Amino acid sequence: MTPSVPVTTPVTVIILAGQRAGIRNPLAAAAGVSHKCLVPIAGKPLIEHVFAAVAELSAIHEIVVSLEEDAHDAVAEIAARAVMGGTQMRFVPAREALVDSILAAVEGARLPVVITTADNVLLTAEGFDAMRGALGEAEVVFALARREDVLAAHPDGQRNFYRFRDGEFANCNIYALKNEAALACIGVFSEGGQFMKSKMRMVRAFGLFNIIGLALRRFTSAGAARRIGTRFGAQCARVVMRDGSLAIDVDNARTYECCETILERRADRARTAQDA
């Protein structure tokens, strides 16, 4: 699916930056910081890379950061440094459950919203606008990248792929919700790649017959999105990102190294372009 409406459509950006209560993230512990979103990579905290991508965008209502209160001040300083162009930002305390965090962040926000995570450091303005543009034809949009594009970005960047009739895809961890009807799908899409680890969660969310169809590769990725939308009463679509790096985020030490390599590669290209 390609963008079909102007990418200047105003949206609210929600960044999920919280962590499990009482559990310190291993990357945060290794870096000596309190929260994973503060872990430095390529010279900046994880969340600053996400802010930098958002700072390139136009027509943003506001940025809502879901995060525990003890890290609000640190992230506010990072946001100020990231040159947010005067965009309003507010914090919502993260909840214990991811779905509850999203619902709390959406409450009071102007729709539509685009949701991503603080560890999605390879997010680009182009990827973001692809999601925004797709809202012209759907109420819920999620992003995928083809296996070959992901592996081209980094051969170790992703190990789990969803198999459809039209190929294998990885989740890009960015979602868009257009209206109230779209909120019913939050319980599905907020789980992201965790479906790969729990077959029962997949069955409860998608339905047994849909899961069987997926297992037999009877659906295309677009067809599967439509079926999910039908199950939850909202028009659902997927966007296939051309940039496979968008399916790689900082989950662990391995993907941290992958993301750092890609960020450094991007920085080298930017310097070369400036020198040309």
matplotlib code that plots the C-alpha trace (Angstrom):
import matplotlib.pyplot as plt

x = [0.0, 1.3, 0.4, -2.8, -3.3, -1.0, 1.6, 0.9, -2.2, -1.9, -1.3, -0.3, 2.9, 3.0, 6.4, 6.3, 9.4, 8.4, 9.8, 8.5, 7.9, 10.7, 12.8, 15.9, 16.6, 19.9, 21.1, 20.2, 22.1, 25.2, 25.1, 24.6, 21.3, 17.9, 15.8, 16.4, 15.3, 18.4, 20.9, 23.4, 23.9, 25.9, 26.5, 22.9, 20.3, 17.9, 14.9, 16.8, 17.1, 13.3, 12.9, 15.3, 13.1, 9.9, 11.7, 11.8, 8.1, 5.4, 1.9, 2.3, -0.3, 1.8, 4.2, 3.0, 5.7, 4.6, 7.2, 7.7, 7.7, 11.3, 12.6, 10.5, 13.1, 15.9, 13.8, 12.5, 16.1, 16.8, 13.7, 14.8, 18.2, 16.7, 15.3, 11.6, 10.7, 8.3, 6.1, 4.2, 5.2, 3.7, 4.3, 1.8, 3.0, 3.6, 1.3, 2.2, 0.6, 1.6, -2.0, -2.9, 0.0, -1.2, -4.8, -3.6, -1.5, -4.3, -6.8, -7.1, -4.9, -6.1, -6.7, -5.2, -2.1, 1.1, 2.6, 6.2, 8.7, 11.7, 14.0, 13.0, 16.2, 16.3, 12.9, 13.0, 10.7, 10.0, 8.9, 6.7, 5.0, 4.3, 2.2, 0.5, -0.3, -1.9, -4.5, -6.5, -7.6, -7.6, -8.4, -5.5, -2.2, 0.9, 4.2, 6.1, 9.4, 10.3, 12.8, 15.3, 15.2, 15.7, 18.7, 20.1, 20.1, 21.9, 22.2, 21.9, 19.2, 16.1, 15.6, 11.8, 9.6, 6.0, 5.2, 2.5, 1.7, 3.5, 6.7, 8.2, 8.0, 9.2, 7.3, 8.5, 7.1, 5.2, 1.4, -1.2, -4.8, -7.2, -10.3, -12.2, -13.0, -9.3, -8.7, -10.3, -7.2, -4.7, -4.6, -3.3, -0.8, 0.7, 2.1, 4.3, 6.8, 5.8, 3.2, 6.1, 6.7, 3.1, 0.9, -2.0, -1.8, -2.0, -5.0, -6.9, -6.2, -6.6, -8.9, -8.1, -9.2, -7.1, -4.1, -4.5, -4.8, -1.6, 0.2, -0.8, 0.3, -3.2, -3.2, -1.1, 0.1, -2.5, -5.2, -4.2, -4.5, -8.0, -9.0, -7.7, -9.6, -12.8, -12.3, -11.9, -14.4, -12.0, -10.5, -6.9, -4.0, -0.3, 2.4, 5.5, 8.6, 11.2, 13.9, 14.4, 16.3, 13.0, 12.3, 15.3, 15.1, 17.2, 15.9, 19.2, 22.9, 22.9, 20.4, 22.1, 25.2, 23.2, 21.5, 24.7, 26.3, 23.4, 23.4, 27.1, 26.6, 23.9, 26.1, 28.9, 26.6, 25.3, 28.9, 29.8, 26.7, 27.7, 31.2, 30.1]
y = [0.0, 3.4, 6.8, 8.2, 11.4, 14.4, 13.6, 16.9, 15.4, 16.5, 13.7, 13.1, 11.1, 8.6, 7.3, 4.3, 4.6, 2.8, -0.4, -3.3, -2.4, -3.5, -4.9, -2.9, -3.4, -5.2, -2.6, 0.2, -1.7, -2.1, 1.6, 2.8, 4.5, 4.1, 3.5, 1.8, 4.9, 6.7, 4.1, 5.9, 4.7, 6.5, 9.3, 10.0, 8.3, 6.0, 8.3, 11.2, 9.4, 9.0, 12.7, 13.6, 11.8, 13.4, 16.8, 16.6, 16.3, 18.9, 19.1, 17.4, 18.1, 17.1, 14.4, 12.2, 10.2, 7.2, 6.9, 6.4, 9.7, 9.3, 9.7, 12.6, 15.3, 13.5, 12.9, 16.5, 17.7, 15.4, 16.6, 20.2, 19.3, 17.5, 20.7, 19.8, 23.0, 24.2, 21.1, 20.6, 17.5, 16.0, 13.0, 10.3, 7.9, 4.4, 1.7, -1.9, -3.4, -2.1, -1.9, 0.2, 2.5, 3.1, 3.7, 6.2, 8.0, 8.1, 9.5, 13.2, 13.1, 14.4, 11.7, 10.3, 9.0, 7.4, 5.1, 3.9, 3.0, 4.8, 2.0, 2.4, 4.3, 3.7, 5.3, 7.9, 10.8, 9.0, 5.9, 8.0, 9.8, 6.5, 5.6, 8.9, 8.8, 5.4, 6.6, 8.0, 4.4, 2.7, 3.2, 1.1, 0.9, -1.2, -1.4, -4.4, -4.9, -7.7, -10.2, -9.5, -5.8, -6.4, -8.7, -6.2, -3.5, -5.9, -9.7, -10.1, -7.4, -9.6, -13.4, -13.7, -13.2, -13.7, -15.9, -14.9, -15.9, -12.9, -13.5, -13.2, -10.0, -8.4, -6.0, -2.4, -1.4, 1.6, 1.9, 4.4, 4.8, 7.0, 7.2, 5.7, 2.5, 1.9, 1.7, -1.8, -3.1, -1.8, -5.1, -6.8, -4.3, -3.2, -6.7, -6.4, -9.2, -10.8, -12.8, -14.9, -16.1, -17.0, -19.1, -18.8, -15.1, -15.2, -17.5, -15.3, -12.1, -13.3, -16.3, -20.0, -20.1, -17.1, -18.6, -21.8, -19.8, -18.0, -21.2, -22.6, -19.3, -18.9, -15.1, -12.4, -9.8, -7.3, -10.0, -10.8, -7.1, -7.0, -10.1, -8.7, -5.5, -7.5, -9.4, -6.1, -4.0, -1.5, -1.0, -2.3, -2.1, -2.7, -0.5, -2.3, -0.2, -0.2, 0.5, -2.8, -1.2, 0.1, -3.5, -3.4, -1.8, -2.1, -5.2, -6.7, -6.5, -8.1, -5.7, -2.8, -3.5, -3.8, -0.5, 1.2, 0.0, 1.3, 4.7, 5.1, 4.2, 6.8, 9.4, 8.6, 9.0, 12.3, 13.6, 12.5, 14.3, 17.5, 17.3, 16.7]
z = [0.0, -0.9, 0.5, -0.9, 1.0, 1.6, 4.2, 5.8, 7.4, 11.1, 13.5, 17.1, 17.7, 20.6, 21.7, 24.1, 26.3, 29.5, 30.9, 33.0, 36.6, 38.9, 36.0, 34.9, 31.2, 30.6, 28.1, 30.6, 33.3, 31.1, 30.2, 33.8, 33.1, 34.7, 31.5, 28.2, 26.3, 27.8, 26.6, 24.3, 20.7, 18.0, 20.4, 21.4, 23.7, 21.9, 22.2, 20.8, 17.5, 17.4, 18.3, 15.5, 12.9, 14.3, 14.2, 10.4, 10.1, 9.5, 10.9, 14.2, 16.8, 19.7, 20.9, 23.8, 25.6, 27.7, 30.4, 34.1, 36.0, 37.3, 33.8, 32.6, 33.4, 31.6, 28.5, 28.5, 28.3, 25.4, 23.6, 24.0, 22.6, 19.6, 18.2, 18.1, 16.3, 18.9, 18.8, 22.0, 24.1, 27.1, 29.3, 30.3, 33.0, 31.6, 32.8, 33.7, 30.6, 27.2, 26.0, 29.0, 28.3, 24.8, 25.9, 28.5, 25.9, 23.4, 25.9, 25.3, 22.2, 18.8, 16.3, 14.1, 16.0, 14.9, 17.5, 17.8, 20.4, 21.9, 20.7, 17.1, 16.4, 12.7, 12.1, 9.3, 8.4, 5.1, 6.9, 9.2, 6.4, 4.6, 7.6, 7.7, 4.0, 4.2, 6.7, 3.7, 2.9, 6.3, 9.9, 11.2, 9.5, 10.4, 8.7, 7.4, 5.5, 3.2, 4.4, 1.6, 2.3, 6.1, 5.5, 3.0, 5.7, 8.1, 7.8, 11.6, 12.1, 12.3, 12.8, 13.0, 9.9, 9.2, 6.2, 3.7, 0.2, -1.2, 0.8, 4.3, 6.3, 9.5, 11.7, 11.7, 15.1, 13.9, 13.8, 12.9, 14.2, 12.4, 14.6, 17.5, 15.6, 15.2, 19.0, 19.1, 17.3, 19.9, 21.7, 18.5, 17.2, 20.5, 20.9, 17.8, 17.4, 20.7, 18.8, 17.5, 21.1, 22.0, 19.8, 22.2, 22.1, 18.3, 18.4, 20.9, 18.9, 15.3, 15.6, 15.0, 11.3, 10.4, 12.2, 10.2, 7.0, 7.9, 8.7, 5.3, 3.6, 2.1, 2.6, 1.2, 3.6, 2.3, 2.6, 6.1, 7.1, 5.7, 7.6, 10.8, 10.2, 9.6, 12.9, 14.8, 13.0, 11.4, 8.0, 8.3, 5.9, 5.9, 4.4, 3.0, 3.7, 1.1, 3.7, 5.5, 8.3, 9.7, 10.9, 13.1, 16.6, 19.7, 21.5, 22.8, 22.5, 19.0, 17.5, 19.4, 17.4, 14.2, 14.7, 15.7, 12.4, 10.3, 12.1, 11.5, 7.9, 7.5, 9.2, 6.7, 3.8, 5.1, 5.5, 2.0, 0.6, 2.4, 1.1, -2.5]

ax = plt.figure().add_subplot(projection="3d")
ax.plot(x, y, z, "-o")
ax.set_aspect("equal")
plt.show()
